Amino acid sequence: MKAQCLPFGQIPHTTRLFLDFLAYSPKVQPFYPHSPYFKEWLKEEAGALHYDSSRRENISAILNRQNKSWNASSQTLTNLERLRNGASAVVTGQQVGLFGGPTFAIYKALTAVKLAEEATAAGVDAVPPSARCGWAKKSYPLWRKPRFCWVILRRRNFCANPIVPARLSAQHLPDSVRACLLSGE
């Protein structure tokens, strides 16, 4: 099987906004403080980070205690020590289950790990997130936060539709949302 890498501009239906963002054109710069290319702004941004040492110490102590109680790996504990000693933390967040399901959370965590490795290789000590921090409460009802899905259409009409409490990864768009999308307005 032959694999080929295509530029986004050759992929059908790629939006102009996305292409402008990737090119970091002057049209999008007022809305995005940095280019989409991490290595272009990494050192400058990391140099501007300044955290109170007592706050860093407290956060590190809490994370260390939690991770030890979960029998975290030695690499995790080493990363927490690096955080205590001044390393930056690469973190991410997302509403689990909405527009991508639980797999999306895994992709974001893997991306954070990769970015932490790239930052460290570029001379900025950075640690990835502790994957368990986001799952501190097992009984968290995932459907409570995302109660509405806003669909923005071409003519600036908006459709707000309640999301029925259920596993969000199994949700289907309500007929009212489908009607808005099909109308193309």
Secondary structure, 3 states (H helix, E strand, C coil): CCCCCCCHHHCCCCCHHHHHHHHCCCCCCCCCCCCCCHHHHHHHHHHCCCCCHHHHHHHHHHHHHHHHHCCCCHHHHHHHHHHHCCCEECCCCCCCCCCCHHHHHHHHHHHHHHHHHHHHHCCCCEECCCHHHHHCCCCCCCCCCCCEEEEECCCCCEEEEECCCCCHHHCCCCHHHHHHHHHCC
